[in-house]
Amino acid sequence: MFLTNSTLGKVVMTQVKFKMNAYMGAILSLIFVQIVGLLFSTNGSSTFGTSFNNIHIQVITISNDLVLIFVAIWALFVGNLITTKAYRYDDFSFVTTRLSSNIANILVLLIISVFAGVSTFLSNYVLRVYLSLFSSTEYTKSPGVFDEPFSSIGTIIAITLLILSFASGGYLAGMLIQNSRLFLFIIPIIVLSILTTEIGQTLIQILLMNESIWLLIVNLIFVSIVFFGTAIVSSNRLEVRP
C-alpha cells in the first residue's frame, strides 16, 4: 500500500464516478419534478382577452417558468441532501480528505445542474409540441435555438448557473446545519430578511435583475463560488466519523 501514489485528481474523479452512480435517484426525481412543472404550465402563466363586434380574442401566454421554479427548489434540496451524514459517510469507502470530498460534491452538483439546465430549457419545446397536438388555439412559434443560437446558448448557461446557485445554497445550508442545529432557525430568518427588507431586495436586484444575460451569468458564478467556498470552510469543523 505504501507504494500506491494517489493524486488529488484521481481521488476526486473516483469519488465523482461513485457519487454519480449513487445519485441516479436524484436524476429520476428531476424528471418527475419537470413533468409536474409541465403539467402546471399547460394552463398558461397569464391570460388576456378582449372582444369587439361579437368577436372574442383571448391570448394565453405559456412558458416553462414553473418548470424552472420547480427545478430550482429541487436543486436546493439535492444540494442539502448531499451533505447529510448518510451521504458523507460514503466517502469513507475511499482514501479521501474533506477537500477532495467537497470538490467531488461540487463537480457532481455541477454535472447534475448542467443536465437539469439543458432539460429545463428543452422543456419549452415539449410545451410547443403539446400545443401543436392537443390545443385548439392558434399557436404562434417563438424563436428557437436555430433562430437565435447565441441567445439560446446564453439562456441555457444562465438556467444552468441559476440551478447551480440554488444547489450551492442548499449545500451551504446543509453544511452549516451539520455544524450546528441552530442554523435550522437562523437560515430561514436570514432568507426572510433578504426577501422582505429593502437592503435584501436591492441586493437581489443587483445580482439577478439584469438586462444583460451575460452579466447575470457572471453574478450567478460569483454567488455559486461564494456559497461553495463558505461551505468548504465550514465543513472543516465537522466531526470525524467514529
LOZA-554598 format. One record per residue (C-alpha): residue number from 1; residue in three letters; x, y, z. Coordinates in steps of 0.1 Angstrom, whole numbers, padded with zeros to 4 digits. Last residue first. Layout:
BEGIN
R   vexmar   bator      xx      yy      zz
R      NUM     ala       X       Y       Z
...
This chain:
BEGIN
R   vexmar   bator      xx      yy      zz
R      242     pro   -0160    0075    0150
R      241     arg   -0165    0096    0119
R      240     val   -0146    0128    0121
R      239     glu   -0165    0158    0133
R      238     leu   -0173    0187    0111
R      237     arg   -0153    0219    0115
R      236     asn   -0136    0217    0081
R      235     ser   -0170    0216    0065
R      234     ser   -0175    0253    0073
R      233     val   -0146    0263    0051
R      232     ile   -0159    0242    0022
R      231     ala   -0194    0255    0026
R      230     thr   -0181    0291    0025
R      229     gly   -0163    0284   -0007
R      228     phe   -0194    0267   -0022
R      227     phe   -0216    0296   -0014
R      226     val   -0192    0323   -0025
R      225     ile   -0184    0304   -0058
R      224     ser   -0221    0299   -0065
R      223     val   -0228    0336   -0060
R      222     phe   -0200    0347   -0082
R      221     ile   -0210    0323   -0110
R      220     leu   -0245    0337   -0107
R      219     asn   -0233    0372   -0110
R      218     val   -0212    0365   -0141
R      217     ile   -0242    0347   -0157
R      216     leu   -0264    0377   -0149
R      215     leu   -0239    0400   -0166
R      214     trp   -0241    0377   -0196
R      213     ile   -0279    0379   -0196
R      212     ser   -0277    0417   -0199
R      211     glu   -0309    0434   -0187
R      210     asn   -0300    0425   -0152
R      209     met   -0323    0417   -0123
R      208     leu   -0304    0389   -0106
R      207     leu   -0274    0402   -0087
R      206     ile   -0283    0439   -0084
R      205     gln   -0320    0433   -0080
R      204     ile   -0313    0406   -0053
R      203     leu   -0291    0430   -0034
R      202     thr   -0318    0458   -0036
R      201     gln   -0343    0433   -0022
R      200     gly   -0321    0425    0007
R      199     ile   -0314    0461    0015
R      198     glu   -0351    0469    0013
R      197     thr   -0360    0441    0037
R      196     thr   -0385    0413    0029
R      195     leu   -0367    0388    0008
R      194     ile   -0332    0392    0024
R      193     ser   -0348    0391    0059
R      192     leu   -0368    0360    0051
R      191     val   -0336    0342    0039
R      190     ile   -0317    0353    0071
R      189     ile   -0346    0342    0093
R      188     pro   -0349    0309    0075
R      187     ile   -0311    0303    0079
R      186     ile   -0310    0311    0117
R      185     phe   -0337    0286    0127
R      184     leu   -0322    0254    0113
R      183     phe   -0288    0271    0118
R      182     leu   -0292    0264    0155
R      181     arg   -0287    0227    0146
R      180     ser   -0249    0234    0144
R      179     asn   -0222    0221    0122
R      178     gln   -0244    0198    0102
R      177     ile   -0268    0227    0098
R      176     leu   -0240    0249    0084
R      175     met   -0230    0221    0059
R      174     gly   -0266    0217    0048
R      173     ala   -0272    0254    0043
R      172     leu   -0240    0256    0022
R      171     tyr   -0251    0227    0000
R      170     gly   -0286    0241   -0003
R      169     gly   -0272    0274   -0014
R      168     ser   -0248    0256   -0038
R      167     ala   -0278    0238   -0053
R      166     phe   -0296    0271   -0057
R      165     ser   -0266    0286   -0074
R      164     leu   -0263    0255   -0096
R      163     ile   -0299    0259   -0108
R      162     leu   -0292    0295   -0116
R      161     leu   -0260    0285   -0133
R      160     thr   -0278    0260   -0155
R      159     ile   -0306    0285   -0164
R      158     ala   -0280    0312   -0173
R      157     ile   -0259    0288   -0194
R      156     ile   -0291    0276   -0213
R      155     thr   -0302    0312   -0218
R      154     gly   -0268    0322   -0231
R      153     ile   -0268    0293   -0256
R      152     ser   -0303    0303   -0267
R      151     ser   -0293    0339   -0272
R      150     phe   -0263    0328   -0292
R      149     pro   -0283    0304   -0314
R      148     glu   -0312    0328   -0322
R      147     asp   -0333    0312   -0350
R      146     phe   -0315    0278   -0347
R      145     val   -0323    0275   -0310
R      144     gly   -0359    0287   -0313
R      143     pro   -0377    0319   -0316
R      142     ser   -0414    0318   -0307
R      141     lys   -0440    0300   -0328
R      140     thr   -0475    0314   -0328
R      139     tyr   -0502    0288   -0320
R      138     glu   -0538    0291   -0328
R      137     thr   -0558    0275   -0300
R      136     ser   -0573    0240   -0302
R      135     ser   -0545    0225   -0281
R      134     phe   -0536    0189   -0281
R      133     leu   -0510    0183   -0309
R      132     ser   -0495    0217   -0316
R      131     leu   -0498    0230   -0280
R      130     tyr   -0482    0198   -0266
R      129     val   -0454    0200   -0291
R      128     arg   -0447    0236   -0281
R      127     leu   -0448    0226   -0244
R      126     val   -0422    0199   -0251
R      125     tyr   -0402    0226   -0268
R      124     asn   -0401    0247   -0236
R      123     ser   -0390    0215   -0218
R      122     leu   -0358    0219   -0238
R      121     phe   -0346    0247   -0215
R      120     thr   -0353    0225   -0184
R      119     ser   -0335    0196   -0200
R      118     val   -0304    0217   -0206
R      117     gly   -0304    0232   -0171
R      116     ala   -0311    0200   -0153
R      115     phe   -0283    0182   -0172
R      114     val   -0259    0210   -0165
R      113     ser   -0271    0212   -0129
R      112     ile   -0264    0174   -0124
R      111     ile   -0229    0179   -0137
R      110     leu   -0223    0209   -0115
R      109     leu   -0237    0191   -0084
R      108     val   -0214    0162   -0091
R      107     leu   -0185    0185   -0096
R      106     ile   -0193    0203   -0063
R      105     asn   -0196    0170   -0044
R      104     ala   -0162    0158   -0058
R      103     ile   -0145    0191   -0048
R      102     asn   -0160    0188   -0013
R      101     ser   -0149    0152   -0009
R      100     ser   -0114    0160   -0022
R       99     leu   -0111    0189    0003
R       98     arg   -0125    0168    0032
R       97     thr   -0099    0142    0025
R       96     thr   -0100    0108    0009
R       95     val   -0088    0072    0009
R       94     phe   -0121    0059   -0002
R       93     ser   -0151    0040    0013
R       92     phe   -0150    0068    0039
R       91     asp   -0167    0090    0013
R       90     asp   -0200    0071    0018
R       89     tyr   -0201    0086    0053
R       88     arg   -0209    0120    0037
R       87     tyr   -0241    0105    0021
R       86     ala   -0256    0091    0053
R       85     lys   -0243    0121    0073
R       84     thr   -0262    0146    0053
R       83     thr   -0243    0170    0030
R       82     ile   -0256    0156   -0003
R       81     leu   -0292    0161    0008
R       80     asn   -0288    0199    0011
R       79     gly   -0276    0203   -0025
R       78     val   -0304    0180   -0036
R       77     phe   -0330    0200   -0017
R       76     leu   -0319    0233   -0032
R       75     ala   -0317    0217   -0067
R       74     trp   -0354    0205   -0064
R       73     ile   -0364    0241   -0055
R       72     ala   -0346    0253   -0086
R       71     val   -0363    0225   -0106
R       70     phe   -0398    0236   -0095
R       69     ile   -0391    0272   -0103
R       68     leu   -0376    0263   -0137
R       67     val   -0406    0242   -0146
R       66     leu   -0429    0270   -0135
R       65     asp   -0411    0293   -0159
R       64     asn   -0417    0269   -0188
R       63     ser   -0439    0293   -0207
R       62     ile   -0475    0297   -0219
R       61     thr   -0491    0330   -0226
R       60     ile   -0528    0328   -0234
R       59     val   -0543    0355   -0256
R       58     gln   -0581    0355   -0259
R       57     ile   -0599    0372   -0287
R       56     his   -0637    0375   -0288
R       55     ile   -0655    0387   -0319
R       54     asn   -0691    0399   -0314
R       53     asn   -0681    0433   -0329
R       52     phe   -0654    0437   -0304
R       51     ser   -0638    0414   -0277
R       50     thr   -0608    0413   -0254
R       49     gly   -0588    0387   -0235
R       48     phe   -0555    0384   -0218
R       47     thr   -0543    0353   -0199
R       46     ser   -0511    0347   -0180
R       45     ser   -0490    0317   -0170
R       44     gly   -0508    0292   -0191
R       43     asn   -0527    0260   -0182
R       42     thr   -0500    0239   -0198
R       41     ser   -0475    0251   -0172
R       40     phe   -0490    0231   -0144
R       39     leu   -0485    0198   -0163
R       38     leu   -0450    0209   -0174
R       37     gly   -0440    0216   -0138
R       36     val   -0451    0181   -0127
R       35     ile   -0432    0166   -0156
R       34     gln   -0401    0186   -0146
R       33     val   -0404    0174   -0110
R       32     phe   -0406    0137   -0122
R       31     ile   -0376    0141   -0144
R       30     leu   -0356    0157   -0115
R       29     ser   -0367    0128   -0092
R       28     leu   -0351    0104   -0117
R       27     ile   -0319    0124   -0118
R       26     ala   -0318    0125   -0080
R       25     gly   -0323    0087   -0079
R       24     met   -0292    0084   -0100
R       23     tyr   -0273    0098   -0070
R       22     ala   -0252    0067   -0062
R       21     asn   -0240    0062   -0098
R       20     met   -0229    0099   -0099
R       19     lys   -0214    0096   -0065
R       18     phe   -0191    0067   -0075
R       17     lys   -0180    0083   -0106
R       16     val   -0173    0116   -0088
R       15     gln   -0155    0098   -0060
R       14     thr   -0131    0082   -0085
R       13     met   -0126    0115   -0102
R       12     val   -0118    0132   -0069
R       11     val   -0093    0105   -0059
R       10     lys   -0075    0107   -0093
R        9     gly   -0073    0145   -0092
R        8     leu   -0060    0145   -0056
R        7     thr   -0032    0122   -0066
R        6     ser   -0029    0086   -0055
R        5     asn    0006    0071   -0051
R        4     thr    0005    0034   -0041
R        3     leu    0039    0022   -0029
R        2     phe    0029    0024    0007
R        1     met    0000    0000    0000
